[in-house]
Amino acid sequence: MLRRYSRIGINLRIMAGIDFGDHQRVTLKWAVPVCLCIMFTALLMGIFPLFSPL
């Protein structure tokens, strides 16, 4: 099932004329800052502690 969806995604990129390298560059430009923002927010809220009391 997952392979089928990955084939659909690949076919859509090819049909849209998007190069995989360009797609990856744009995705990483957004994904890395979003992940860092979520991590720092969790650290500030104490959800993801820096130090363990163990």
C-alpha positions, 0 to 999 in steps of 0.5 A: 500500500505504501509503495503505491502511494510513493509511486503516485507521489513520484508520478505527480512530481514528474508530471508537474515538472519538479526535479527531486533535488529542487523538491528536497531543497525546498522541503528541507528549508521549511522542515528544519526550522519548523522542527527546531522551533517545535523542539525549542518550544517544548524545551521552554515549556518543560515538555522535553527536559534537558536534564533528567532527575534520575 
